[in-house]
Amino acid sequence: MNSKDTSIPAIRVLAPTATAMRLSRRGFLGGMGIAATGALLSACAATPGTSVAPAAAAAPVQLGTELNFFNWASYDDPATVKSYTTKTGVNIRLDVYNSNEEAIAKLGAAAGTGGYDIFVPTGVYIPQIAQAGLLEKLDHSKLPNLAKVDPAFLNQAWDKDNTYSVCKDWGSTGFLYDTKVIKRDLKTWSDFVDAMQNEASGKTSIMDSPNYLAGLYAWRTGMDWTSTDAGFLDDVEKFILNDVAPHINAYESYPGAALAQGKSALMMCWNGDARQGLMAVHASDPERYRWVLGAPTTELWMDNWTILKGAKHLDAAYSWINYVLDPVVSYKELQFTGYNTGIAGLREKAKADKLPLSEMIFFTDQQVATFKSGALNSGTDRLVQILTKAKAASAK
Amino acid sequence: MIPALPAGLLLTGFFLVPIGFIIFYSFGYKPGLLSSIGVDRLSLDRYGEALNDTFLLTFGNTLQIALLGTALCLFIAYPFAYWLSHHVASRYRSTLLAVVLVPLWTNFLLRTIGWQIILSGDGWLSKALMSAGIIHQPLNILFTRDAVEIGVVYNYLIFMILPLYVVLERMDPSLRQASRDLGAGRLRTFLQVTFPLSMPGVVAGCLLVFVPLCGDYITASILGGASANMAGQLVAAQFLMAQNWALGSATAVVLIIAIIMTVLAAGAGLAIVTAVLRAHRSVTLPGAVN
């Protein structure tokens, strides 16, 4: 049990900020690493109560001492978690997952008895999760900081009126390349494919996630990447197996997090992951890696705070969400994850502060106009098959 | 009967019941996007889906990596176990054995990721070799089969050393002395006395390395990247990514059967070789068999 339920402040002790930066947003490895740290920790700290935070300072509502997260790995700044615990006396325990599908299936099987309070699904999955009766309707009166969210990120198509969710952060997909290997300017997904087939052949990584195969195929021409049309999926398969798989050296969802290891020369990645990587290598070699936001079209995703039905720590869950919606806290989160948290005014603050690589966090309106949301649909099964075949083909 | 009860309970609870679930689920299907398994109508359809070209290709890959890895472990572990059991004073042996076990205290995954850092082209090993003039290009091992085998040897060597050490340590030295007294050289003593007597350890070690290795995909995916695709990954992808427990279970069952058949084939091969050798030797050295 302990290897799964990990107290975040304790992680910070074992994994200093530099390491934490390298742990990833949705990293399988990051998650496992944290789980492992937890196991180590539970072995070391056998005395119960050693990690219990200071007693609650005059909190207006009795929040209790516990809050259970079901979240992507390393998706909150450990400093934020620690300051929240210090302020409220609520200890946060974290369990991680690697994909929306995995998380939803687990929650569905537990039917509200999983013991989790907070869950962070990607927006397009919310209607189905809500329909399955897994989500608590949010009481907006307990979230005064909802007013701090930029209206552009409220009332999304998949959750009108924010009945179930509040934006945690949002981002997009592009790629990083090593200018030592690729000595020309890359600008689009077509350039990505061209470089992959030429100077970066055998040195290119793509996401270890089925939907991105359709993305890579469709974004180059602005096609709908969520199509479930059999002809479209056949074309994706042909393209991935013949034109992509032979050139891939790794299927990796967090290449940016391990950028300093120099494993690949061309890497498909999320903007926040890319930024974390660039921040880590920037001091030693600022010119080596270059970030390109996918074009002519690319992904748009938004991850969201939700509260699960059957949550045992409702007040604490509201207090946490309200806490991270605070602009000061949110700005710290944004700097840690490299993703736009959707709070109004942060873009201006970052500009005034000359926040490094802020163009990777804040996109222009023209850029956002080219972003397209993914979908959870019947195409996913077929895409998993294609991914499996692609991996076998790459290993030939 | 009573002494067997705890073992029986353990086997039932942690092996038979789970494997029963896997077999049962393999006849099911995936009912919808948000649910993982349905068993209200059973069929063999998932086996048709599991047994495709991708599986065969991937299983071939897995066999190559696992067989080579097992052979490497044997070649490295045997001399070490021999040295430890025959040439180290007995009072130091348990200390040395404990030292060999120390890496096991660290999480498997962390140890493997550690190698990723060592083997990377920008890593310290590459830099050290370059500055020493041994190589002139950055090390290009990570994400290749070579990196996988390094990881395999590192992660599994201990499971080969332990059984070998146990048989070699218990071997009566007088048998080897007798062999030499009868005129056999060092090599012949090893080939005809020591090695045959250590066969139980060799077989146990090979099984302990080969079987888990066939199901391990972590070492391969961390160090081999896309160059090493293991059958375990197929199972994991179905369970975790596709949330299709039925197909994942069917793939797992097919994998289990394929591994059992491989082991049985190897066992049969070994039995034939042993029989031939015995027949051969009983002619040249009558009365010296066993």
Interface residues (C-beta under 8 A of the other chain):
Chain A: L29 M32 G33 A36 A39 L40 N98 S99 E101 E102 I104 A105 G108 A109 Q128 I129 A132 S205 S209 P210 A245 I248 N249 A250 Y251 E252 A258 A260 Q261 G262 K263 S264 L376 N377 S378 T380 D381 V384 L387 T388 K389 K391 A392 S394 A395 K396
Chain B: K30 L33 L34 S35 S36 T54 L57 T58 N61 N107 L109 L110 I113 Q116 I117 S120 G121 D122 G123 P138 L142 F143 S221 I222 G224 G225 A226 S227 A228 N229 Q233 L234 A237 Q238 L240 M241 A242 Q243 N244
